[in-house]
Amino acid sequence: MEQKDLLYIMGSIRPHDEIKRNDACFRAGFLGSKIQEQPYSAQEMQLLESGLVKSLPVYDRFLNRKEKHIAEIERATDYFAKLNKTPKYIHEVAARIAGEYSLVQGRKSPTKINKPEMAKKVSENIEYSSPETYFNHDSLYLGAEQSTAAVLNEKGRRNACEPKIVPISMQLMHREWNETYKFQAITQTPSSSAPEVNTGERFTEKLTSRSVSQIFEAAAYTSTCHEGFTTFLTLTFDKDQRLAIFGGMTDGEASKTMGAHHPIQYKRNMVTKTAKANEKKVMDPICNIAGPYSTIPSDENPYPRVLNRNGEIAGEYCSLEFKPKKEFTLEKTLETTMGKEVSRFLDSAKKLYHRGWTADHSIQIDKESDVKYCDLKRVKVGGHTKPSDFGPTQELSDFHYIWVAESPANEAGESNPHVHILLRWQVEPPLFSAWAKRLEKIWGHGFAKLERIRKPQAAGSYIIKAVGYAAKGQNADQGLIKGNRYNISKCSRAPAWECIASFDADNMTAIIKELGYKLEQWKRPIKKQVEKIHKQKAQTIVAKSIAKKQNKPEDVLKKLQSRIIRLEKQAEKLNKTMKSRGVHVSSENKFCITFEGESAKEQIDKFIFWAAGARGWPMNCRDLDLSDVKNEADVFYQDSFIRFQDKRAYWKAILQDRKPIYERDVNEVSDCWAAYIDYTQQQSMLM
């Protein structure tokens, strides 16, 4: 029984104050045992079970202390409040600046608001139209001033095994192949929060944003350092291969001609032979199962016992404790994945690329009539090796590729698996038909379509558009796929970022978000012009298609085509203007800012110097001593930093200032009443 229940029951015959004064029976546990409600220690529980406490008075049974979990919560709360407590001088400075910049210096009738009304207004649920109303750069600045990041355990104490550094750091990274610098926030995962190990089969429904960025980077790296991809290849799957991909099945007609080969087999699970420290592991299974007499060492039996000296019985036996739970495993011989089939095709294509091949025909043009015809002469095409200053070498050249798989549903609702591949491999136009025929034969599972890429520089965006995946990360029903969804050759992967220096984060996320707002404001009018141009281009394309259907003259079609080309060049010019800043930062991503171009090194130096001086970033470097640079930045941007603080305090005072209530003049009230009387009289006359 709780106290509120007692007050409810006894309230009908006695006042509440008398019940509270005379509730000795309730507090002593007469109406309900209090001992079981208190979490006692092991020693106290032993005393209670032994019966020693029964001989003591009732009021000595209770220790009058707080519960253990409540005491731990209060201790942790006090620790965090002490750690994140705002210094007193910050409140004093904010109050002084708010008074100086207040919009209402003196009111004729100061408004009094009762405390219950204020509490009621604050407790109401407020629904914001956008998360930016709260998670803006000003709130990030305030959070950096009031809190300190640290790795703590559940009880508010730092683990002894954790490093004595702030878990969030800003790392200055450099990429040499395109001279790009990046300032990115990195979170150090505590050792107690290690990620779980990936087990089981892998299924994916779409490309992740990280996968898209890796594809773009690989395409940009290949374009910059290896002249880009030149061929776009699409591979499809026939009916039998689709059944093998989706569950290792086979068609009823095909199963009749399989003969002794069955699509299902059973594999016996057995323990493999263990190897010594300096021996190579042997994977032969041990098929014999025995009891305690085993030559396989274990924790319980490190030195196995043999039955006789000749070793006749002491064979390769598996102890019963190591016996697998399942004796047999079901295997589908026909089951495969899209990744396995693409890997097989690329391995064969790579050998063809290095060794060379023979074209069984070529497409020639008749010199007299300019008509194409098929020449059935066989043509030998050599392999590819790395060139040198003295001619070809024996070293094989790199085989660049990127492939992405998808399996969207068709109009009938069936899965349509296919693969898009980018290759850096091209042949002469007369041999293109024979080359496509040879690659389709290597694939052997359906139709293969080859296309020349006109702009190798834009190959990355070409494959992303082909799989229906926008750059912003929106999915276009790519289908469920088992195994790998994409892959990039080792030679085509962009080199990793190199970390130059590491800094404490502090308020750097707020600085990046502020710059993201400013850059978006600068880009907004340019983006509006680009959108307008795209609309005009779409209208022109529709007008051209209508003109074709109406059999308009050729001059009209050429004018429309020239307008489309002109609009494309205008949009491309505006996009180059936006990229000319050499800075990539967004208000949606407050953890990274990137500088690219020839002046990237100068821009990153200016940014760090400005952030340290004009925004108060402490610039605590973990690798170098940059205190002299910090002092120089503080002196150089002293006036700018003071203006920044005053502006923040000014807008904060405006947001916190209550709306003034002005007293109305007697003449103003009389004028309002006169206007109201005139209006009512006119309405009555109209009625």
Disulfide bonds with the S-S distance in Angstrom:
none
